[in-house]
Amino acid sequence: MISFLHSSLLYKYSLVYITRRSTSDMTKTKKVLKSHHNVSQRKNGKSSRKNKTERTSAFSEIKHKDGWVRIKIEGEPYNRGMNHGTLLSSMFPRMFEVLGFALQKNYGHDIDFFLSVCNDIYKPIIHRNYPEFLEEMRGIADGAGVSLNHIILVNIFYGLDVFYPHLKEIVNSRTTSLSSSIKQKYKKFLKEDNHENNGDSKPNNSDSRSKKEVNDHCSLIMAVGSEWTSDGKMVYAHNTMSSFLSGQFYNVIIDVTPPLGKGNRMIYQGHPGAIFAADFFINSAGFIGGNTTIANFTSFELHDPIGLRIRQCMQYATSLEEYDTILRTRNSGDYASSWMFGDTVNNRIMRIELGVKYINTEYKDNGYFVGFNSTYDERIRKNECGNHKNGDFDNIKTSIGNRRHRLEELMEKYKGSLNRDIAKKIITDHYNIYGKKTRPNYRTICKHAFVDGKAPHPYQPSGSYDAKVADTNMVQHMEFMGRWGIPCGATFDAASFSRKHKQWREWGSHIRGLNTKRPWSIIR
Ligand SMILES: [Zn+2]
């Protein structure tokens, strides 16, 4: 399946300058792009860069530190993509091998089926509305030695969980822009595949698919204003939570500088091939952003994938209101989330609970938001999520309910003194409100689902596998603190785990790199 991946690695050393250093050298490496370390001055919603004359010719580099892999790329879309793909080329083969395994397990289809979906359904949309980003993806594909459809797939797979059950509806719809031959192709497939038995086309029965995947992902806090933070400015923390199968590849930090006049420099967390931040970013316009997904979300309309809209925000939006507008425009509902953004220039934060039929946006300049995989907007919970999840918001027996109440409790506890150190403490918290105990498990903010026999999928190799913390000062210096690995410093040894929990042995055999305790690092 993936043997062709190796074919173009010969590009690697001829096209880019690569620096590989020992793990302790990241902070010692000389700064080549001095001008882009500072946030631009942005007043009245307009963005302009300081020190713009310091730009030099295209440059790219890769550094490794404390489990993180940080690449820095710049230039025109295809060139920066080519550098991205080339720098990370050694990581792609195993990622696609694991992705193929996960797709087969979750949907009963091999990766080729989903590559066809990318080619037939998603590529035309991206070509039409995001030609710049399609070029970047084309560059990544050529640099990595894979097809463009492979790179599209890793940028849209977040939404497959809602896309797939709606496939029948999409191909039968008279309003979608798909050609009749594409519709026929998938109608034939659905007929042969007996789709109803594989992926349920009834949106309210979302539990019948993806039986082994967790449905809630990540925890987040964000606060601003003199009543809440120690200096009145912004504080932010996030940990990513999902299956370790996909999570193991999220240790990549991508630092992109587009040509002058073509948007912001962005530093974001992702996996090889990612052109957007599924979970965390900062940019040179002084914004920070992240999300927690809305668990068991079921609505879907075929429009623009979320990744492209988020990338549009990261690169071009000049105000929180513009983030809101971009996310509401041509909204698909894929990877439906509570997205939270902070504007460090104007000291303001925003949360958008992004359903499809219902969307709720709030702004604060003295307050906080927390994220725990549900929504405060009950219209979204009641109308756009699977029925059984409606109660989780209030149910401390669930991970969602426990984390919501615990996060709110901790924000109130530290009201007025929130800073980076306290944010680290909150995002690594192990307290169970339900059990009244401090013990890491499926419910806790620093989530250890893999130790929990009472989790919905007992002992599933999943949980939190990173943490990021930043404040206004760090964002404005284009840096953040991050720990790669379980946020509290615990470790996950896939080999011994697989021996102990044989039902997950096959999964365990695909997981690497979470068996080491690593320190918090400054990423810049
Ligand atoms: Zn922990």
Residues whose N, C-alpha, C, O or C-beta is under 5 A from the ligand:
A	BS01	ZN	T428 P440 C446 C488
